[in-house]
Amino acid sequence: MRDLLLIVILLGTLPFAFKHTYVAVLLWTWVSIMNPHKLAYGFANDAPFALVAAVTALVSLIATKDKLKLPKETPVTVLILFVIWMTITTAASFYPDESFMQLKKVIKIQLMTLVALAALQERRHIELFIWVNVLSIGFYGLKGGVFTIMTGGSYRVWGPPGGFIEGNNEIAVALIMSIPFMNYLRLIVTHKWVKIGLTAMMVLTAIAALGTQSRGALLALVAMMAVLWVRSDKKMVMGVTLVMVGMLLLALMPSSWEERMHTIKEYEEDGSAMGRINAWWLAFNIANRRITGAGFEAYTPETFAAFAPNPADIHVAHSIYFSVLGEHGYIGLILFLLVWVHTLRVAGKIRTKTRNRKDLEWLFHLAGMSQVALVGYAVGGAFLSLAYFDLPYNIMVIVVVAHRWLLEKSVNSEAQDPGSVAEAGDPAVAVKVRTLPS
């Protein structure tokens, strides 16, 4: 039944996806983030859903009559440079054949990121894109939250088989990153029951994240809550609310969960933590000796014997920072960090330009929630190999496309009434913009 349902959805969507590239982007995002076919037990389980979605998107670039335009924003330029550099490091890698296989996966994701940047033009495109990301991850939040409550947190929550978020730690960070966007949708929707449903999804997703028993996820959750508190205008109310929600969530967790979280302070006695640190030293030593790093798929007994303090303790880097450092050297790490620094900067520009603007309040909230989600990624990703995972790049897409929408709105408004709009780059000047249909 699941197999037939997935095939019907795919075949029913394809005609619209060929005609409209943004629909193809939505289809690809659903397949790549949620991995729905891996929840089936028959022929659909191994069907090339992602390939079909990607090919459809590329064909639609030629077939569509919709407007397509790649934003000229710094995060986009840096991302392209990062992909070019990864191609160079793959050519110079320790294991070119294995590294090339991983490079193909990364390029496929980044190619679709560029397609999304070009195809998402209107406000409804942006919000549909957010809905697809939220529901793709939120499905596992609802499922995992109910599972955690029913089992008293005695068992870990795991992600869908295959893909980036199969492990408990990986799905935990994905769940946490999705919560700010659930909150954004809750803020902008007008239907009462949809608001209630999104609130329930947020709570269950947070419970599911704790149910993964991921220590990195706990740190990411705390970091996001701190950001929300710092930027709140009503710090007392926000502080009390966050503390009460936190206490409620922690009350659901068993003593075994508390014992595992306490190991954060005793990492020297934790074999898993020490294994990660050993892999981080490996990455550091490789980057110090090779400008191009080791390339993808370099965590082998040979590389550990040559570069790691403990050659016998073989682990992948388990860190977005150290994995990029070891695989692509310091240049790769700098480019990777610049993608996110400039994305946060663009989000900050959106908030500056839309502050106290009722007609653009949705953009103000969207930029803020994007920043919160990226903080969660920055903290949680420090302990996970999620440098090439789709979701953070989708957040970059949301921020960049939203900023382009804002700039184009300002230009259009200025063309209609030159005296009513200040320069887009001058946040110090109050602007008056007519509300235009999106």
Secondary structure, DSSP 8 states (H G I E B T S, - for coil): -HHHHHHHHHHHHHHHHHH-HHHHHHHHHHHHHH-GGGG-SSGGGGS-HHHHHHHHHHHHHHH--S-------HHHHHHHHHHHHHHHHHHTSSSHHHHHHHHHHHHHHHHHHHHHHHH--SHHHHHHHHHHHHHHHHHHHHHHHHHHHHHTT-S-----SSSTT-SHHHHHHHHHHHHHHHHHHHHH---HHHHHHHHHHHHHHHHHHHHTT-HHHHHHHHHHHHHHHHH-S-HHHHHHHHHHHHHHHHHTS-HHHHHHHHGGGGGGG-HHHHHHHHHHHHHHHHHHH-TT---SS--SHHHHHHH-SSTT------SHHHHHHHHHHHHHHHHHHHHHHHHHHHHHHHHHHHTT-GGGHHHHHHHHHHHHHHHHHHHHGGGS--TT-HHHHHHHHHHHHHHHHHHHHHHHHHHH-TTS---TT-TTS---------
